[in-house]
Amino acid sequence: VIERPGSRLHRFRDQEEGMRMGLLGTGPVSQRLAGRLAGLGHEVMIGTRDVEALMARTEGAYDGSPAFADWRTDHPTVRVGTFADAAAFAEMVWNATAGAASLEALAMAGTRNLDGKILVDVANPLDVSHRMPPTLSVCNTDSLAEQIQRAFPGAKVVKTLNTVNARLMVDPAQVGGGDHHVFVSGNDQEAKSEVTRLLVEGFGWTNVLDLGDITSARAAEMYLPLWLRLFAAVGNPMVNVKVVW
Ligand SMILES: NC(=O)c1ccc[n+]([C@@H]2O[C@H](COP(=O)([O-])OP(=O)(O)OC[C@H]3O[C@@H](n4cnc5c(N)ncnc54)[C@H](OP(=O)(O)O)[C@@H]3O)[C@@H](O)[C@H]2O)c1
């Protein structure tokens, strides 16, 4: 992990000064990330298409996560706004929207609100329109992370955490004592270092493997077909891999 004295995260660690985190997305991933980031002392805002519609929803998510309004009751410090509100508020932005809608959601967040900021992309470009398991809507010679980086060249896109379940993202010790891997991909080395520091010091990851520039996100996204088969084979989404060499 490369130290960058003076960075916001560095100051946060040294002086317990929180960063402003903007999470685009309201599903299980965003809820887990927001809960953990707020618990670490960061200021958090979650972004959605329509705040009123979100708060009126009574159904929980597919994985047993509560309806958003119920989750929010337990997390009163987390702010809620539009995608643009959350991105404007944030020093670090997280894309936790459905992969098929991510470019649309980020466009709603607004180019100016993303410029110069680290944009942590945890989304997967899953096409769920066919029968299970889902396929990838982009792969081989391109990836969602690259599409995002091309569409928002002023943002520093870091792909990470898309290869693990939402609960494991922020608490890797829940399986195998935490001795397994997560990956980072991106063009900006400082941005990757800052995100890596958060993964290690904030979320508890011990093994963070830098795969390279943003084109390496193809590999992290194309791991999803294997992840889906691992989930089916072991019958549990709390599954991950350890890289040994
Ligand atoms: N679930 C996991 O364990 C897991 C693990 C790794 C990676 N991921 C990836 O993380 C991302 C988030 O997953 P999730 O399960 O938490 O939620 P999700 O159901 O995949 O996505 C929910 C979010 O997508 C937004 N969205 C949906 N359609 C949209 C549209 N047409 N335009 C703009 N925004 C739209 C929703 O906005 P509204 O708030 O306005 O409804 C909502 O905030 C996904 O890309 C997923 O593949 C998930």
The ligand as an ORCA input file, in Angstrom:
! r2SCAN-3c Opt
* xyz 0 1
  N     -25.486     -8.246     -4.482
  C     -24.215     -8.571     -4.340
  O     -23.845     -9.278     -3.405
  C     -23.205     -8.023     -5.317
  C     -21.872     -8.422     -5.197
  C     -20.924     -7.875     -6.073
  C     -21.310     -6.939     -7.026
  N     -22.628     -6.596     -7.116
  C     -23.010     -5.576     -8.109
  O     -23.259     -4.364     -7.380
  C     -24.274     -3.606     -8.041
  C     -25.393     -3.318     -7.045
  O     -26.006     -4.505     -6.703
  P     -27.273     -4.573     -5.723
  O     -27.641     -5.999     -5.667
  O     -27.005     -3.845     -4.468
  O     -28.396     -3.700     -6.444
  P     -29.092     -3.815     -7.870
  O     -30.481     -4.293     -7.649
  O     -28.243     -4.561     -8.842
  O     -29.108     -2.263     -8.320
  C     -29.922     -1.386     -7.646
  C     -29.629      0.024     -8.051
  O     -29.603      0.180     -9.480
  C     -30.363      1.334     -9.812
  N     -31.016      1.219    -11.115
  C     -31.721      0.160    -11.591
  N     -32.219      0.446    -12.812
  C     -31.823      1.716    -13.099
  C     -32.025      2.573    -14.215
  N     -32.723      2.192    -15.293
  N     -31.458      3.792    -14.188
  C     -30.722      4.183    -13.120
  N     -30.509      3.423    -12.024
  C     -31.064      2.206    -12.010
  C     -31.425      1.421     -8.736
  O     -31.842      2.776     -8.630
  P     -33.046      3.200     -7.655
  O     -32.435      3.387     -6.312
  O     -33.518      4.468     -8.242
  O     -34.052      2.093     -7.699
  C     -30.700      0.949     -7.504
  O     -30.106      2.027     -6.836
  C     -24.718     -4.442     -9.241
  O     -24.041     -4.011    -10.375
  C     -24.285     -5.855     -8.863
  O     -24.033     -6.673    -10.001
  C     -23.566     -7.114     -6.297
*
